[in-house]
């Protein structure tokens, strides 16, 4: 098992934890915890594999990923009450998972032979859609409908990795820089309240 496998498993575990924390906020039963953890953990990677035409998708070929989601869900079910600020923890864990998976998704896209631009898209979709599925199912406001710096951070991380890797930078260095930049931007947004500019409506021009 190399560092890429560890990054993959860690990303799944962290995203699954955010899904389970969302379930704790809704006071669901253990089945609800497992469902939200699994949807969040494998949702983005499932979309990536469907876009790439990699069938069956990764968690069917390697059931360990679902196993990780189940274990994490059970652990959170019995320990979530010990965390006072669960939503804040959810945000930080989500930032870690996003940073890891925007690079992992882009890397898988490159290994599959798609263009660098398409690899950036697979990186963003891998990193964000699990969280989007979680928010939609749990009734939270999706990052797609807010001015949160989230998808922008995934874009920065995946683009940085693809650019550095295409320039011949060693893979491990490109991975580290991509993850660091994505997490750094999201962390700064959480700490300092950074937001992306919103569209401001203006009165339309009158037709003479």
C-alpha positions in Angstrom: 0.0 0.0 0.0 1.6 3.3 -1.1 0.8 6.9 -0.1 -1.8 7.2 -2.9 -3.9 4.3 -1.4 -3.6 5.9 2.0 -4.7 9.2 0.6 -7.7 7.5 -1.1 -8.8 5.7 2.1 -8.3 8.8 4.2 -10.4 10.9 1.9 -13.2 8.3 2.0 -13.0 8.1 5.8 -13.1 11.9 6.3 -16.0 12.4 3.9 -17.9 9.5 5.5 -17.3 11.2 8.9 -18.9 14.4 7.6 -21.9 12.4 6.4 -22.3 10.7 9.8 -22.0 14.1 11.6 -24.8 15.4 9.4 -26.8 12.4 10.4 -26.1 13.2 14.1 -27.5 16.7 13.6 -30.7 15.1 12.2 -30.8 12.6 15.1 -31.1 9.6 12.7 -30.7 6.0 13.6 -27.7 3.8 12.9 -29.0 2.9 9.4 -29.3 6.6 8.6 -25.8 7.2 9.8 -24.4 4.5 7.5 -26.5 5.7 4.5 -25.3 9.3 4.8 -21.8 8.3 5.5 -21.7 6.0 2.4 -23.4 8.5 0.1 -20.9 11.2 1.2 -17.9 9.0 1.1 -18.3 7.4 -2.3 -20.6 9.9 -4.0 -18.0 12.0 -5.7 -15.8 9.1 -6.8 -18.9 7.3 -8.2 -19.7 10.4 -10.4 -16.0 10.5 -11.5 -16.1 6.8 -12.6 -19.3 7.3 -14.5 -17.9 10.3 -16.3 -14.8 8.3 -17.2 -16.8 5.2 -18.2 -15.0 3.1 -15.5 -17.5 0.4 -14.8 -18.1 -1.2 -12.4 -17.4 1.9 -10.2 -14.6 1.7 -7.7 -16.5 0.7 -4.6 -18.0 -2.3 -6.3 -14.6 -3.6 -7.4 -13.1 -2.9 -3.9 -15.8 -3.3 -1.2 -13.3 -2.0 1.4 -14.4 1.5 0.6 -17.9 0.8 1.8 -16.5 -1.0 4.8 -14.6 2.1 5.8 -17.8 4.2 5.5 -19.7 1.7 7.7 -17.0 1.6 10.4 -16.7 5.4 10.4 -20.6 5.7 10.7 -20.7 3.4 13.6 -17.9 5.2 15.4 -19.5 8.6 14.9 -22.9 7.2 16.0 -21.4 6.3 19.4 -19.1 9.3 19.8 -20.8 12.3 18.2 -22.3 13.4 21.4 -18.8 14.0 22.8 -18.2 16.8 20.2 -19.7 20.1 21.3 -19.5 22.0 17.9 -20.3 19.3 15.5 -21.1 21.5 12.5 -17.7 23.3 12.9 -16.0 19.9 12.9 -18.0 18.9 9.9 -16.7 21.9 8.0 -13.1 21.2 8.8 -13.2 17.5 8.0 -15.0 18.4 4.8 -12.1 20.8 3.9 -9.6 18.0 4.5 -11.6 15.5 2.3 -12.1 18.1 -0.4 -8.4 18.9 -0.6 -7.4 15.2 -0.8 -10.0 14.2 -3.3 -9.7 17.1 -5.8 -6.1 15.9 -6.4 -7.0 12.2 -6.3 -9.8 12.7 -8.8 -7.5 14.7 -11.2 -4.8 12.1 -10.9 -7.2 9.3 -11.8 -8.4 11.3 -14.8 -4.8 11.7 -16.0 -4.1 8.0 -15.5 -7.2 7.2 -17.5 -5.8 9.2 -20.5 -8.1 12.2 -20.6 -7.0 15.7 -21.3 -5.6 18.0 -18.6 -8.8 20.1 -18.7 -11.0 17.1 -18.3 -8.8 15.9 -15.4 -9.4 19.1 -13.6 -13.2 18.5 -14.0 -12.9 15.0 -12.6 -10.9 16.4 -9.7 -13.6 19.0 -8.8 -16.4 16.5 -9.2 -14.7 13.9 -7.0 -14.0 16.4 -4.3 -17.4 18.2 -4.2 -20.3 16.0 -5.2 -20.2 13.7 -2.2 -20.7 16.8 0.0 -23.4 18.1 -2.3 -25.3 14.8 -2.1 -25.0 14.9 1.7 -26.3 18.5 1.9 -29.2 17.8 -0.4 -30.3 14.7 1.4 -29.8 16.2 4.9 -31.6 19.5 4.0 -28.6 21.7 4.4 -27.9 24.6 2.0 -25.7 23.3 -0.8 -22.4 25.0 -1.5 -23.5 25.3 -5.1 -26.2 27.8 -3.9 -24.0 29.8 -1.6 -21.0 32.1 -1.9 -18.7 29.7 0.1 -15.2 29.3 -1.2 -15.4 25.6 -1.7 -15.5 24.6 -5.3 -13.0 27.4 -6.0 -10.6 25.7 -3.6 -11.1 22.3 -5.3 -10.5 24.1 -8.6 -7.2 25.5 -7.3 -6.0 22.2 -5.9 -6.8 20.1 -9.0 -5.5 22.7 -11.4 -2.2 23.1 -9.5 -1.7 19.4 -9.4 -2.4 18.9 -13.2 -0.2 21.9 -14.1 2.8 20.7 -12.0 2.5 17.1 -13.0 2.3 18.1 -16.7 5.5 20.2 -16.3 7.3 17.1 -15.1 7.3 17.8 -11.4 7.5 14.5 -9.4 4.0 13.1 -8.6 4.4 13.2 -4.8 5.4 16.9 -4.9 2.5 17.8 -7.2 0.1 15.9 -4.9 1.4 17.7 -1.8 1.2 21.2 -3.4 -2.3 20.6 -4.8 -3.6 19.3 -1.5 -1.9 22.1 0.5 -3.2 24.9 -1.8 -6.8 23.5 -1.8 -6.9 23.1 2.0 -5.1 26.4 2.6 -7.7 28.4 0.6 -10.7 26.6 2.2 -9.1 27.0 5.7 -8.5 30.7 5.1 -12.1 31.1 4.0 -13.3 29.3 7.2 -11.0 31.3 9.5 -11.5 34.8 7.9 -14.9 34.5 6.5 -13.9 34.9 2.9 -16.7 34.7 0.3 -16.9 34.9 -3.5 -18.6 38.0 -4.9 -22.4 37.7 -5.3 -24.2 38.8 -8.4 -26.0 42.1 -7.8 -29.2 42.6 -9.8 -29.6 45.8 -11.8 -32.5 47.4 -13.5 -32.7 46.2 -17.1 -32.2 48.7 -20.0 -35.4 50.1 -21.4 -36.2 49.2 -25.0 -37.1 52.3 -27.0 
